[in-house]
Amino acid sequence: CPLPTIAMVEGYAVGAGSNLALCCDLIVASDRAKFGEVFCKIGLAVDGGGTWLLPRLIGMARAKELVFTGEIIDAAEALRIGLINRVVPTAELATATRALAERIAAGPPLALRLDKQALNRAASTDLAGALEIEAFSQALAVASDDHQEGVAAFFDKRPLKFNGT
């Protein structure tokens, strides 16, 4: 998906369910949510991108521990190790997730798309490559209607109205 995605996790996200959530850009979880790479507990190897996603999110050592033990962790621990972005009370999960989505959706679609691409590509390049990606993205963004709108709204002290071009 070219624009940011958010996973909302209320209960158990284990195995492929955990990896599906990890495919999203952000994860908001209820305080009752649980996460785990339980494949080894049923004689399976990790799938769904877990071996690629986990080390990038939480580091290789923690990824190996979760994969090799099949441990299920609660939302507080998932937040502490950087697996997820936010933990909220279960009763507030949908509202908090929607508020985050609306905050992001109010942003400039082109810049968000370019930033997501740059962040994803930066994982497989060096600093020089990342700077090239940023320069290309900035050249597109600075010529956009959204940039003009951002500047105008700032000087006019009015709310932003991005159109994605």
HUZI-V558017 format. One record per pair of residues at least 6 apart in sequence whose ideal C-beta (glycine too) atoms are under 6 Angstrom apart, sorted by sequence separation. I is the first residue (numbers start at 1). GAP is how many residues later the second one is. D is the distance in whole Angstrom. If there is no record, write none. Layout:
BEGIN
i=I gap=GAP d=D
i=I gap=GAP d=D
END
This chain:
BEGIN
i=21 gap=6 d=5
i=78 gap=6 d=5
i=141 gap=6 d=6
i=39 gap=7 d=5
i=153 gap=7 d=5
i=13 gap=8 d=5
i=55 gap=8 d=4
i=79 gap=8 d=5
i=88 gap=8 d=4
i=122 gap=8 d=4
i=37 gap=9 d=6
i=54 gap=9 d=4
i=9 gap=12 d=6
i=75 gap=12 d=4
i=121 gap=12 d=6
i=37 gap=13 d=6
i=149 gap=13 d=6
i=7 gap=14 d=4
i=118 gap=15 d=5
i=118 gap=16 d=6
i=146 gap=16 d=5
i=7 gap=17 d=4
i=18 gap=17 d=5
i=6 gap=18 d=6
i=145 gap=18 d=6
i=5 gap=19 d=4
i=62 gap=19 d=6
i=118 gap=19 d=5
i=5 gap=20 d=5
i=6 gap=20 d=5
i=7 gap=20 d=5
i=8 gap=20 d=5
i=9 gap=20 d=4
i=10 gap=20 d=5
i=145 gap=20 d=5
i=4 gap=21 d=5
i=46 gap=21 d=6
i=12 gap=22 d=5
i=13 gap=22 d=5
i=14 gap=22 d=4
i=15 gap=23 d=5
i=58 gap=23 d=5
i=114 gap=23 d=4
i=9 gap=24 d=5
i=14 gap=24 d=5
i=15 gap=24 d=6
i=58 gap=24 d=5
i=58 gap=25 d=5
i=57 gap=26 d=6
i=114 gap=27 d=6
i=19 gap=29 d=3
i=37 gap=29 d=5
i=41 gap=29 d=4
i=19 gap=30 d=5
i=37 gap=30 d=5
i=40 gap=30 d=5
i=111 gap=30 d=5
i=19 gap=31 d=4
i=22 gap=31 d=4
i=16 gap=32 d=5
i=38 gap=32 d=5
i=110 gap=34 d=5
i=36 gap=36 d=4
i=110 gap=36 d=5
i=34 gap=38 d=5
i=35 gap=38 d=6
i=108 gap=38 d=4
i=34 gap=40 d=6
i=33 gap=42 d=4
i=35 gap=43 d=5
i=31 gap=44 d=6
i=29 gap=46 d=4
i=108 gap=54 d=4
i=110 gap=54 d=6
i=29 gap=55 d=5
i=109 gap=55 d=4
i=31 gap=56 d=6
i=27 gap=57 d=4
i=27 gap=58 d=6
i=28 gap=58 d=5
i=29 gap=58 d=5
i=31 gap=58 d=6
i=32 gap=58 d=5
i=26 gap=59 d=5
i=30 gap=60 d=4
i=30 gap=63 d=5
i=28 gap=69 d=5
i=10 gap=83 d=6
i=8 gap=89 d=4
i=6 gap=95 d=6
i=4 gap=100 d=5
i=3 gap=109 d=6
i=3 gap=110 d=6
i=2 gap=111 d=5
i=4 gap=112 d=6
END
